[in-house]
Amino acid sequence: MAPGTAEEPEVDDDEAHTCAAVVLAAGGGRRFGGVKQVAVLGDRPLVVHAVDTAVAAGLRPVVVVTGGDEGQVAALLSARDDVTVVHNPAWASGQASSLRRGLDAVADLTADAPAAVVLLADQPGLDPAAVRAVAAAALAGAPIARARYADGVGHPVALSRSVWDDARRLQGDTGARALFDAVEVVDVPVAGRVPHDVDRPEDLARLAEERRSP
């Protein structure tokens, strides 16, 4: 089904609290040359940027899925009581297994979350307002809601609980994108441009320079 486009929903902070967050932080960082999730931008590691965004958006619980970097990422978050870290032993098989691990962890933590918002640990420019907007669309009935920026669509993506079983059956490295042709997708207008991924050291350096520029 072709994606639809929603009017930007009014976000009720109390409603946003009922959505969970799944932060995917299991990538091996091959192109980065190391564990990029612990690389620092500004005053915080990338994975902490993602967790702080989810918390600021009012999502609960917040689950972080680790992979080959389990020890380093878990150590960074060990003192926090607002996040649950889970390990995906099959992380090398692709993003789908990490998404499945994250959704299973949310289901173990709460039976009440009607949706989960998926965030990437290598997108430090994500705005909490965008997270709240897709969460609100999922709460309003969208099976899948994703952010539509001025220059295209991207994360965050909210998955209604009604599609979690479909998401759990995904394989490989496609993540939730593989559901988009089979399940109704609502594009939620949000401000700004699609957040940049940090794939290589030069991506991190560029973002750091942009933050220093007036």
Secondary structure, 3 states (H helix, E strand, C coil): CCCEECCCCCCCHHHHCCCEEEEEECCCCCCCCCCHHHCEECCEEHHHHHHHHHHHCCCCCEEEEECCCHHHHHHHHCCCCCCEEEECCCHHHCHHHHHHHHHHHHHHHCCCCCEEEEEECCCCCCCHHHHHHHHHHHHCCCCEEEEEECCEEEEEEEEEHHHHHHHHCCCCCCHHHHHCCCCCEEEEECCCCCCCCCCCHHHHHHHHHHHHCC
